[in-house]
Amino acid sequence: MDIKRINPTPRWSDITVFNHTAYFVEVADDSTADIESQIKQVFQQTERSLASVGSDLSSLLSVTIYLTDLAHLGLFNQLWEAWLPEGKAPSRACINAQLADPSLLVEITVVAAILP
């Protein structure tokens, strides 16, 4: 099987696809926005990335959430639960992390199935 790399750069690819599985990372495009806006941006970007490989929220397998301040976890969880289709939550981890760009408040890594 081939590995497909979408928009590869010297440091990363926007999405990597292998064996009907997509792997990608999302951060907010507007890092000057507040935490709620950054979370919503990441969710919207995730939906677009999933759609670009023929997947959707119901096919999420695993998500790792990186928050720079765990004080934002309650808000994140509230928006997360409203965003996901009922009964389709993936496995997930939430980590308090210092991100490479200090203006970013949230980052997520996604693993999703691409169903035929």
SULSULHU-V285231 format. One line per field, one symbol per residue. phi: phi as a letter, one per 40 degrees, with the letter a starting at -180 (. if undefined). psi: psi as a letter, one per 20 degrees, with the letter a starting at -180 (. if undefined). Layout:
phi = ???
psi = ???
//
This chain:
phi = .ccbbcfcbcbabcabbafgbbbabbbccbcccccccccccccccccccdccbgbadcbcbabbbbbcaccccdcdcccccccccdgbcccabbbcaccdbcccbaabbbbbcbcc
psi = qqpppplqrhhrqgqppplkppprqprphniirrgghgghgggghggggghijkaahijpgqpppopioiiihggggghghhhqqpjkprqqqpppqoqhoiipiqqqqppqqop.
//
